[in-house]
């Protein structure tokens, strides 16, 4: 469970870090955390949602998609509420990047697990 939480957090931090580095920020590490926290909060909401509704941990693609959608939706809502940007291209990039990687590691883990049996 902790490894899965860590992977989700890592994906979000990498997303934020790449975005901040592409804008040539003066302090990319601090700026990345500022960008990441709404998405981390959203992912946490997704984890809690899956756990409370299904009793499962979101470790597979079929249970991980709420983590992805909550990371994006709650993240964008929190960004809007705190006066941060939510431009349409940013929403598209965030949705695609987080979808590919939050669901991607789950897909890869599922394939790996199938190959181990």
Helices and strands as residue ranges (DSSP letters): H 2-22, H 28-54, H 61-81, H 88-116
